[in-house]
């Protein structure tokens, strides 16, 4: 967890290796694909509508008085990737910047950022509650809520509330302002995995409990899923499927069962729990909703709602909390049985006085889920990917946005569907005007505001705003998210599991007993090294559970999937029919659009790296415990040193059974296999395939029954893991392909790895957490134990960092911070921009090196030393570190038409219109 990035030491030791450089693509635009949380807000007097423009890093202010269309009155820069906005008053707004790890406090009279408040990693939302007023900020990656004085948030260190749940994002306040509610975006659904595919012999983890003869299926592995048989039936002539792990789910009666009714409770939490590697009493609390007392900061929880709690609102009269999101049926095995029906779009209401008895209801009551496909007219009634909810003042209508269905569902107080509204592409935020006569919807993908008449339930206006996203994003994004276009029932899409192009935190068994075997012939088997395996096997159609993988930076990193059994993204086209249930696959043009969009997806700044992107030498490891290999199990791991971890990862240390280094397979900087093969004297490039697909290395030495496996990337490991050393875990799935190994330290504790102490384990765990970010040593084409790896599409750790100067005399700490980021910019590692008001005008500056900033007037430059003296109350200046290559667009030429922003305003043209200059 990154704790208040701006409070990190300003001058950190420069440990950046002269290795792999950042490989950001997209030119002047970097796509992190972060989701909206609360992107739309009315000021208390109802006269202004506030909207975040995530792609443009801005807050938009619209005038909405009267019955006319919203009129854009201000567009002001904030931090990177703003995802939420809240009005503290008619004159002050707080904007939550997801990449900048900050809150921009905006003066709505001067239209300038007057203060920047640092937060924990990946802030998501903010609300105000309590007496005196406090600000509550959810920080999704850190799993915390920060509490600070709303009137003076920088006066003291915030109070940090650690939460027992994954990805706390959306917030709401009860009518009395005495409680704050927090929804967990990745709460899980009480499903977990039991080991069954470990081939490393006795003592290896996890134990193969699925194959244990005392289990409910007598040790049959894989166990049948339909009585004593498989459904669909196994294809005649296929070899015996490999033994694999098994997903089980805890039901309403507290029993852990598989999809065939096999009761595994004794092996998950009961007397035989040790047979699955768990302590007796192990459980998933499945916290969906946290309730924080605004006075005492005490926390209680509600559970049993759904797998992904995406948005929430409090009923204005009853005080009941309504949560909307999705629930997965991942306990059901095999793709044919899940086709078109692997997910439900739900709402749940919770009575604060009785949170243990939630009421859940399907937001698509017209669907029976008995077939995988219905006529398009029926699909078009479905709501997909819900991201926002707003109640009218009377509590008789709730409006729920469907980001995937491009619609808004209207339900009554009982949850019954009243009607559906069609709006622009990607609706997320939703608010009603003061009278309730107009509904405002923020269409994220369309970059527009939809205005809906709530009497006629018709969209009466659509107000576009500037979107600097490249065409590849605008054209290809719909193929990931559009539920009406890409599924048989209209409520699911690829993004139903790959949420926001990432993961759902779950595992799925998408095998097919009736499917075909597939040969790995033609792939880069073992990268030409005998040590990496010579016993490759064909891929079996019954592959067992696999955790959902991120879509970030997968293009050019083929083959795809955990096993590497998909040659390229084109090989997934049949899944639009076989899994999503659609009538047809994407056309060749659409598939190319999809691929081009996926190619823009970039890993965000790593929360464990130092400001200069170097590896940290001391990483606290809360939640990581000893495994018993070198001493008693269950004790906290010592602090780790990622620099020592990197050295352990590379030659000359051969941690893998003294035969290979970690980096022999997991090349730097991605962790993926090499796109090369050893020819006996050097590594040579592996030929590219007919669709431009690459051939990164596959291995056959992982020690699992799925023998032929792709070497997986390691850049999002800090987001993974469950806990089997303690009795409670916030996740049911861990690391490796099926999620059956709970933690990194457990994986590295296998006897095959030649560690010598828990300290060495801690050091490598620290390196794994800090892995993304590039700037790591590169391999060599002549070193068999460390081949060169493909470049990584990720982000420098300093990107997003912000500092707002309010006076002409910065403090020593502020000067040190500015010096540090100027040094990074001079080295070409990052870009640096400054925004603020000067002489009553909104101005921008981009650092061009040598201590000089170019202003948004082409004829004007200013020195770094002079610029900082221009800050004053009402003329505050905010410095923001941006990805290298984006600084000109973000700082001084917003529409990239070659005419600088203030020059355009001086000449009466528009800085947000490339056709106007």
N, C-alpha and C positions, 0 to 999 in steps of 0.2 A: 504494500500500500504506500502510495506517496502521500505524505502528510504535509499540507500547506507548502506547495512548491516554492512560493516566493519567500518563504521563511528559511529556505535552505541557505547555507553559507554562500555568500556572494562570490568569493574567490575560492574555487575548489581546485584540488590538485589536478593538473592536466595530465591525464593518463591515456589520452586518445592514442591508439596505435596507428602507425602509418600503414593501415590496412584497407579493408573494403570501404569504399565511399558510399554515401547514400545514393540510392538509385531511384529517386522520385521521378515519376512520369506525369504526363499531363501538362508539361510546360509551365504556364503561368497559373495553373489551377491544380490544387491537390484535393482529391476526393477521399475524405475519411468516412463518408456515408453515415454520419451520426443522426440518430432519430430526434424528432421533436418530442417534447414532453408537455410543456404548457406554453405554446408559442403565440398565443393570442390573448389579449386582456383589454378590458375597458377601464378607463380611469373611473374613480368613484362617482364623479359627477356625470358620467355617461357621455361626455362630449368628445372624448378622444379614444381612438382604437389603436392599441399598441401591438405590433407584430414583429417577430424576429425574421430577418432574411438571412438564413443560415449560410447560404452559398456566398453571399456578399458581405458577411460579417458585420451586419448592420441591424439597428433598430429602426423600424418604420413607424411613423406617427401619422395617423389619419384623423381628420376631423369628420365626425359622424353626427353632428347636431342636425336636427330636422329630419326630413324623410328622403333626402337626396342620397346619391351614391357617396361612399367614403372618398374623401379628398386627401391625397398625400400632402402633408404640410412640412414634414421633416424626414430626413434619412440620415442617420448619424452612425458613424463607425463605433463598434464596441470591441469585444474580444473575438477570438477565432471560434467558429462554429457555435454561435448562440443558439440555444435550444429552448429556452423558457424566458418569459418576462412576466413580472408582477408589478402592479402600481401600488406603491406604499401610500401615495397621496395623489392629489390632482397635479402635483408639481414634481413628483419624484418617481422614477421607475428603476427597478432592479432587473438586470439582464444576466442570465446565467450562461457563461461561456464554457462549453464542454471541453474544448481542446486547451484553452488558456488556463483552465483550472482557476477561474476567477468569476467574480461578480462585478459587472459595470454598474455603478450607481449614476443614473442619468438625471440631470436637471432638465425638467421639461419646460422651463422658462428660457434658459439659454441654449437648450438643445446641445449640451456638451456633457461628456463624462466628467463628473466632478470628483470621483473617487473610484479606486479599484480595490476590491477585497479579495485576497487570496483564499483558496479553499483546498480541501483534500482532492484526490484524483477524481476526475470526471464528474464534476457537479452536474446535477440534472434539473433541479427545481428549487424554488424558494417560496415560503409563505410567511405571514406575520401573524403572531398570536400572543396571548398572555397580557398581563398587566404588571408592570409596564411592557410595552410592545417589544417582543423579541423576534428576530429573524431566524427561521429554521431552513437550513440548506441541506438537501439530500446530495450525497456524493456516492455515485453508483459503483465505481470500481473499488473505492475504499470501504464500502458497506458501512458508512457512517452518516449521521446527521450532525451538522455543526449548528450551534446555537450562539447567537451574538446579539448585542444591543442594536436594535433596528435604527435608533437615532444616531448612534456613534459606533459603527461596527469595527472601526480600527482602534478603538480605545483600549481594548484588552484582547488577550488570546481567546478565541472562541472555545466554548465548552464542546467537547466531542462526545457524542453518544454512539458507541458501537452497537450495531444492530445484528440480530441473529437471523440473517436472511441474505439472499444474493441479489445484488443490483437494485438497491432502493432508489426509486426515481420519482414517480408522480406523488405530489403532496396535496392535501386538502385540510381545511380547518372546520371544526364544528361550529354551529350557529352561535354558541356562547363564547367562542374564541378561547376556550379553555383546553382544547385538545387538538393535536396535529396528527393527521393520518398519513401513513407512508405505504405505498404499494411497492412490492418487490417484483421487478420485471422478470427475474428468473427464479421464481420461488420453487419451481419443480412441482411434481404431481404425485409424490409418494411412490415413485418408482425407483428401483435400483437394480444392480446387476450382480449375479452370482457367478463366481469363477467356474470355468469348465473347459477352457481351451489352453491351459498351461501345459507345455510339454517339457518343462525343465526338470521334472522329477521331484522326489520327496524334498520337502523343505522350501520349495519355491512358493512364491506368493503371486496370485491368490491360490488357496487350495481348490482343487477341482471338485467342489461340492456337488455340482450337477451330476457328476459321474459316480457319486457315492451310492452304494447299494442301499443305504438306509434312507435315501431320499424318497419323495412321493412317487417317483417313476422307476424306482428300483435300480437306478444307475444308468438307465437308457439315456444316451447323449448323442445327438440331440433328442430330447424327449418329444413324443408326438404332441400335436396341437389340437387334435380332434378325436377325443376318446383314445383308442389304441392305434390310430392311424394319423397320417399327415394329410392336411388339406391346404393346397391341392396335393394330389398323390405324387409320389416321387416318380421321376421320369425313368422308365425302364432302361437299363443299360448304364445308367450313371453309377460311378463307384460309390462306395459307402461314404456318407458325408463325414467331415471331421467333427470330433467333439468340440463343442463351443460353449461359451457362457450363456446365461439365460436371464432375461429381464423378468422381474417380479414386481408386483404393485400391492401396496397396502390398501385394503378395502375399508368400507365404513365400519365394519365390525372389528377392525384392527388385525386382520389376518393377512399375511403376505402370500399372494397366490400368483401363479403363472397364468397364461392364457388358456390353459386346459384344465384349470381348477386345481392344479397341484398345490398343496398347502406347504409352504416353505417356512412358516412362522418360526418353528423350532430352530431353523438353521440361520435365520436372520436376527432374531432378537431373543430366542428362547435358550433352552439348555444346551442345544447343539450349535450355538452361534459360532463357537470356535472353529467348526468345520468349514465355515465360510470366511474365516479370518476376522470375525467381529467379536466384540465383547458382549456378554449377556446384557440384555436391556438396550442394545443398539436401536436407534430410531432416527427417522427423518421428521423433524418437527413440522416441515412444510409450512413455514410461516408465509402467508400471503400479504398480510396487512399488519403494520405496527401502529399502535396508538400511544402517543407521547403526551403525558400530562404537561401542559405548558408551564405550570408553576413548579412542580417537583422534578420534572424531566424523567419521571418513571415511565417504563415501557411495558405494555402488554401486547399480546399478539392474537390474531385470528388466523385460522388455517382452513384448508379444505375447499378453497375457492376454485383455483384453476392453476395451470402450469405457468402462465405468463400474464401477470397483472399489469396491464398497459396504461390504464387511466382510471381516475376515480373522481367522484363528486359526492357531496353531501346533500341529501334531500332537504330542501329549505324549511319544511314544516315538521317532518318526523325525526330528522336528525340521523336517519339511517344512511350508511355509507353504501354507495353503489360503485362496484368495481367492474370494469369491462376488460376482456382479454381473450385468451385462447387456452384450450386444454388439449393435450395430445393423447392419443391412444397408442402410445409406443409399446405398451405391454403386449399388443397383438402382433403376432409374428407373420412375416412373409408379405411381400409386395402385393400379390393378387388379393389378399384379404384386406389390405389397407387402401387399395386403389380408390382414390377420390374421397376417402372417408377417414383419413388419419387424424383429423383434427375437428374440434368444435369451437365455434365462436360464442362466447358466453358472457353473461352478466351475473353478478352475484350481489345480493344485498346483505348487509351485516347490521344487526341491531347493537349499538354500543353497549347497551345494558345486558345483552346476551350474545356475546361474539362467538360462542361455541356452536350456534345453530344458524349458519348462513343459509340463505335461500338462493339456489342457482337456477338459471333458466337460459335456454338456448335462444340466441338472438336471431336465429334462422328457423322459426317454427314451421316454415313451409317445407323443410327438408326432412325426409324420413330416414335417410342413410341406408336404405335397402338396396339401392343401386348406385353405381359409381358415376353415372351420367344421367342428366335430365335435359330436356329441351332448353335452348338458349334463353327463351323467355322466362323460364323458371330460374335459371342461373342468375339472370339479371336482377332478381329479387333479393339475392343473397348479400349479406354484409361480410366483408373480409378485412382482416387486419385492423381491428378497432383501435384508434389512438386518441380519441377525445370524447368527453361527455359533458353536457351542460343541462341542468334542469331549469325550467321556467320558474318564475317567482312563486307560482301557486303550487308547484310540485305535481302538476298534472301531465306534463310532457317532459321527456328527456330526449335529447338529440345526441346521437352517437355517430361519430365519424368513422368511415371505413376507408383507411388509406389504400387498401388493395382493391376495393370495389368501386372507388370513386363515387361514393354515395354517403348519405346520412340516413340512418334508421331513426324513426320517431317511435317511441314507446310511451305507454301511459304509466301511471303510478304502480300498476301491477306487473309491469314488464311486457304487457301484450303489445305486439307490433301494431302501430296505427297506420303508418305509411312509410314510404322511402323517398328521399330527395336525391336527385342527380346533381352533382356539382363538378368542379374541376378535378384534374388528376392529382391524386395523392392527398386527399383532405386529412388534416390532423387537428389543428386547433378549432374550437367552436365556442362562441359566446352569443348571448342574446343582448339586444339593446335594452335601454332602460325601460321601454314600454313593453317589451316582449314581442313587438310587431315585426322586428327584423332579426334574422339570424345571420351572423357573420361566420364564415368558414375560411380557414387558411388552407389553400391548396398548395401543398409544398412542392409537388413535382411540376405543377403548372405555373408556379410562381405568380399566384393571383389570389385575390380575395373574392369569394363568392358571397353574394347577398341574396338571402332567401326571404320571401314574404311568408310569414308563418300562418297567415290566413289561407292563402291559396296553395301553400307548400310548393311554390315554384321559385326557381332561381330567377331573380329580376335584374341582376347585374353581375358582371365579373370584371374586377379591377386588376389589371396586370401590374406587376412591378418588375424591376430589373433583376435578371438572373445571369451571372457571368459563367454559368456552367458550360463546359464544352458540349458540342453537338452529340458526341458519343454518349454522354450521360443522358441528355434529353431524349435521345432516340431509343437507347437500349434499356433504360431503367425499367420500363413497363414489363419487360419480359421476365423480370424477377418478381415483381409485385402484383401484377394485374390478375386478380382472382377471377373476374368474369371471362377474361380472354383465355386463360391458361389452365382451367380446370373443368371437370365434368359437373360439379355442383355449384360452382360460382363462388365458393367461400374460401378456397385455398389457392396457394401459389407456391413457387419455390421458396419465397420468403417466409412461408409459414413455419418452416424449420430453420432455414438460413435467415434468421431474423436480422433485418437491416444488414444483410449480406454477411452475417457472422454465424453464430451457432444458437441452438436452443438450450444448450446445457444437458441434453438428453442423448441416449443411445437408442437405436432402432435396428431391428432385424429385418432387413429388406431383401433377404434371400428369397428363392423360389424353388420349392422342391421339384417342380416340373420344368425348371430351367435347364439351360445347356451348360456344359463344361466349356472352359475357355483356356486356350493355351497362351502362355506369356512369350511365345516365340516372337522374336523381333524386338523385344525390349532390351534395355541395358542391364543385363543380368550380372549382378555382382561387380559392375564397373570394371570387369576384367580381372578382378582379384580373387584368387582361390579362397582366401581367408573369409571372404564375404558370402560364401555359400556356393555349393555346386549341386545341391539337391533340390533345385526348383521344381515345383509341382504345378499342374494345371489348376486354375481357379475353379473351385466347386461352386455350384449355384446356391448351395446352402452355406452361407458364409458366417452366420451368427450375428450378434449385435455389433454395431459400429457406431461410435459417437459422431454426431453431426460435426462436420468440419467447416471452418470459416472459408469464405470465398475471397478473402483478401489475398491479392497477389498470387493467384493461381495460374493466370495466363502466362505461358512461357515456362511454366514449371511442370509440364506434363511428364508422364501420364498422371491421371487423376484418380481419386478415391484412395482409401487407406491401402488397398491392395495394389494400386496402380493398374487396375483392370479396365480403365477407360482411357483410350488413346488420347483423347482431347475433349474439349467442351462439346464438340459435335456429337460425341458418343452418348451424351446425356439427352439428346433430343427425343429418343423414344420414351423417356420418363414422363414427358408431358402427357402421354397417353397412358402408359402402364402404371404410373404412380399417381399423377394428378387427375387422371380420368378424362382428359380432354379428348375431343373428337379427332384432332390432328396435331401433328408436330409443327414446330416453327418452320417457316420457309427458310431457304438458304440466306436470303437477305436479312430476315429477322434473326437468324442464328448469328450472323456476322455482327449485327447490332448488339446482340446480347454479349458476345465475346468482347466487343470493343468497350462496352460499359464495364464489364468485369475487369478489364485491363486497367481501369482507372483506380481501382480500390487499393487503398494504401493503409498500412499499419500506422496508428497514431504514435505520439511520443511515448517512450517507455517510462513508466512511473518510477522505476528503480535506478535509472541512470542519473549521473550527476549533471549539473547544468551544462557543462562543456561536452556532454555525451560520453564521458569516460565511465568506466566501470566503477562501482562503489567498492570501497575496501571494508566497509562495515555495514552489513544488512541485518537488521533485526528480523527474526523469522517467527513472529507470533502465529500460532496455529500449526506449526511444524514440530513434529515430535520424533524422538528416537524410536527405532524399530526393533531394538533388541539384538542387533547384530554385534554391537561392540559393548553392550552393557544393558542395564534395565530398559525395558520398553516403556514408552509413554511419557518420557521426560522431555521438557522443551529442548529443542535443538539450540546449540550456541549460535551467536551471531556468525554470519557467513562473510567471507571475503571473496567477491566475484572475480578479482584479479587472480587470486590463487586458484579459483575455480576454473578460470580460462586456461591456466597452465596445466591443471590436471586433465582438462578436456583434450589437450593437444599432445602430440609427440614431444618429448620421448616417452611420456607416460602412456602405457598401453593398458588402459583400464579394462578393456573388454577381453577378459580371460588371458591377458598378456599376449594377445594375438593382434589386436588392432587398437588404435586410439579412438576415442569418441568421434573426433573430427575426421576419421577415415571414412565413416559412413555419413555422419551429420556434418556436412561441410559448412564452413563459415562463409557468409554471415546469416544464412537462412536456416541451417540445420538439415536441409534437404540433401539428397544424394547428388553426386557430381553428374553433370551433363557430358561426361567424358568416359573413356574406357582405357584401361592400362594395356598397352600393347607389348609389354615386356621391358620397355626402356623408358616410356613416358606416357602421359595421358594425352589422348587425341580426342577431338570432338566426336560425339556420336551423331550420326547423320540425322537430319531433321526429316520428319514424316511428310506425307503428301498434303496435309492441311496446315503445315507449318508447325506441327506439334514437336515438342522436344522429348528427350528420352532420359530423364533423370534416373538415377540408379535404383534398382530393386535388389533386395537381399533375401536370403533364405536361412538366416541364422538368428531370428528373433526369439526362438524358443517357444513359439506358440503353434497351435495346430493349423492355423492359416499360415502356410509355410512361405509362399511367395508374397512378399510385402514390399511396398514402396517405403523408402526411408522418409519418415515424416518431418515436416518443418517444426521448428521449436519456438516460434516467435510469439505465441499467445499462451504459453504455459502459465504465466502469472494469473491467468483467468480461470484455470482449471483446478480440479481436485476435490475429493471428498475426504472424510476422516473415518478410519476404522480403528484407530487407537483409542478414541473417546466414545462415549455412548450416544452422542448427538452429532449429527452432521447436517449442514445446510444444503448439501448436494448429494445425490445418489450415484454420481458417476465421477470417476477420477481420470487418470491419464492412461496412455496407450490406446490402441484402436478400439477396444470394447469398453473402456472405462473401468475395468475390473481392478486395476492397481490404483489404490486410493491416492497416493501422493508421490511426488518426485523422490523424496528420501526413501520411500518404500521400494520404488523401482531400482534405485541405485544400491539398495541393500542386498540385492540378489547376490548369491555367492559368486556368480560369474564375473562380477565387477571387482577389480582388485583395489578396493579402498582399504585404508589402514586405520581409520578412526571416524568417529562421529563428526569431528571437526572438518575432515575432508569432505564428508557428505554434505555438511552445511555449506562449505565453500562452493561446491558444484551446484547445489540448490540455489545459492545466491546468484551464480552465473546464469543459471537457467531463467531465473526471474528477470534478470537484466539483459536477456539475450537479444531482443529486438533493438534496432537502432544502428546496425552496421558499424562501420569504423572498427572492425576486428581484423586480426591478421588473416592474410589470404594464403591459400595453399600454393603448391607449386606443381607444375606438370611433370617434374622429374622426381617428386617425393611420393612414393607409393602410399605411405601412411597418412598423407594429408593432401588430397587433390584440391584443385581450385573449385570453388562452388559458384553457383549462379548468384547474380546480384540480388539484393533485397530491396523491395519497394517499401521503405519505412521512413520514419521522420526523426529528425534530430531532437534530442531531449529538451533543448531550450525553446523549441518552437511553441508559440502560444504565450510565453512568459510576458507579463505586463508590469508596467510601473507608471503610475500617474503622479506627475509633479504638480503641486498646487502653489508653490512659491518659487521665486527666482534663486533661492538659496537651498539647494538640495542637501539633505543630511549626508554624513559620511557613508552610511550604509547605502543610500541611494546612488551616490557617486561611484561606489565600488561596484554596485550592480550594473550601472550603465557602462562602466569601463569593461566589465566582463563580457557583456553582450556586444559591445563595439569591437572587442578583440575577436570574437567569433565571426562577426560580420566581415571584418577585415581579412580573416582567413578564408572567406568564401564558404563557410559552413552554413550560414543562415542569412536571411535578409532582415532588415530592421526598418520599421516605419514609425512615424510620429503623427498623431492626429490631435486636433484641438481647435479652439476658436482664438483668432487673433484679429483685433480691430473689428470685432463684430462679425467676422466671416469664418466659416468652417474651412480650415486649412489642413493640408497634408504635406508630409515630407518623407522622402525615401533616402536612406543612407547609401551613398555611392562610393564610400571608401575614403581613406586619407583624412578622416576627421571632418568630412563634408556631407551635408544633406542637400539634395535637390528638392526644391519646393514644387508645389503644384502650379507654379508659374515658371515657364521654361527659362526665363531670363534671370531667375532668382535662385541663388544657392545661399546656404548659411552654414556656419561652422557649428560643430557639435557643442562647443563650449558656449557659443552665443545663444544657440537655440534653447538650451535649458534655462537660460536666464529670462526667457520670455513668459515663463509660466507665472500665473497669478490667479487669485480667486476669480472665478468667472471666465478665466482664460487658461484653464488647466490644460496640460499637455500629457498625453498618454503614449508611452513607448510600447510597441508590440513586436516581439520576435516572430517572424513569419518564415515559411519555407523558402529556401533559396530559389530564386526565379520568379517568385510571386510578388516581390516587394514593389515593383513598379506599378503593377495593376492595383494592389491593395493600397499603396501609398499615394500615387499621384495621377494615375491614368486608369480610372475605374473601368471604362469601357474599351480600353486598349485600341483606341482609334488614332493614337499618335499625338493627339492634342491633350495637353495636361488639363486637369480638372478645373482649376481656377481660371486658367486662360479661357476655357470654354464658357464659364459663367461670365467672365468679363466681356466676352463677345456675343453673349446671348444664345449660345448653343447648349446642348445638354451633355453633361459628363456621364450620363447613364444611357446614352444612345449612340452606338458606333456609327450610325448613319447621319448623326447631327454633329458636325464639327467644322 
